[in-house]
Amino acid sequence: MNEAEKPSFAFSKFEKIFVVSWLVWLIAWLLEGPTHRHDFNTAQWMLHSWWFISEPIPECLNISRISCWYYPTHPPLVHLFGIPGLLIFGWHVWPIRLFQALIVMWGALELRQFTSRYFDASSGSIAFVIFLASPMMILFGAIPNYEPTVTALICILMNRIHLQILEPNSKRLATIFVLVILGFLIDWSAYYPVGVALLLAWFAQFKGIEDGWLGKLRDYRIHITILFFAACAVFFLHLFVINMAYGSLDPLFSIAEKRSVSFDFSGTNWDSMFGDLPAVALIPLTAIGVLFIQLFTMISAWAIIISVRFKKDRIKTERIGRWIILPLSAGIIHCIIFLQGALVHEYWTMPLLGPLCFIAASSCIEWDQKTKDRIIVACASIMMVWSLILLPLTDMGYSAGPIEEVDGIAEMIGDDSKLMISYELISGRPEVVLSLHTGDLTPTSLITQDTKLDEFDGAIACTDDSEWQGFFDDSQQINIIEFRDSELCTSGQFGIFIFV
């Protein structure tokens, strides 16, 4: 292995303190159920993994997105993150969280190595700690989802591409190809840098630019073009599977319209604020909202960048280069195109985090080592405060309550049972389904006279649910396990039934 390829794993004393705090944060998250902000994704993708194991070729129902592993509005790879944990450990949340967190740590280590090589070791330390201790990553780094995964991937690619530029190598180039194609299978934001690089590479070719970063892009224009066609192939394959699973492409394009041009805020926290304002007025308001959320959730990076930029006596000797627009384009273009989505889901801006941490690290190069050590200790303290104090206080009642209502049912009925269930009890909440230890649920509204009793092991139904009660006659035996109070049912109560 060449000297340039050797990762910098020699942690300083203060970095070791930070890593310990990160491990405390990780353990705290592993012990939590999927009951935090946007944490339904944890349950969602674990259920999708279960469905993939049960039914690899998807056949999707329109009644609920939990009825199919193939979620049409995004590439599929993240949906399968729960498979290793399910196969090895069964129905537990912590393995899928651990898998996501380890991917994030991988990205952080690659960012550290890249920044250390580009600037110096202390700058790599700064990029490493503020990447992991930014509110965005503290909140969402252990929640399996597209954005933390593609954010880590961007950091990995920044490092690997820099190594390739320093010492071209066919094996390293092949690795870059694999990582980029994996990005296409993770999230749409992974597509944009390839498109931007394609335009700039051929611009450099036509203009005859041979020097600088544009000259490097020109040298790799054929490789970038191949990746562009790979992106097209992956995208059209995605469209094919959606059409096969859902019978049309509407599940994708209707959501794309909502997230981009229609500015439909119904069912979100922003509905009462924006009301029925016309789209012309919503565009600037939404953009301002995204900027404020971004400033808050990436405050660790922004604080350093802004504080240094306003120092009158600072001496800037290091230049980053305009190449930084390539990794930044993943987050910027995605937020511009899907502005409504970026406002409703603050983690949509997360792909900006890696490049911003790199910029922040470059901004504090001239700081003395004691100041840099203080930053590392401050980030470690933030991790500890969040892990031990704030995280236990942030349960979302709208998911924690229904989960508590179905507590212990899995032990009564058994894992992987096929159940009828009143739609009021799940109503699109994957956290509740996950706590039942089965993804094989059929809402009672889909039960018909042609349905056979032996298709099911039992039912969890509101006592006022007439959809299924008339289906059984006196000769069919139903064991009533118990009744429970529930605010989700109109009658205020549901029953747990076993079919014999």
Summary of the structure (lengths in Angstrom):
residues: 500
radius of gyration: 25.1
end to end distance: 64.8
largest distance: 88.8
contacts: 1625
relative contact order: 0.12
helix: 66%
strand: 5%
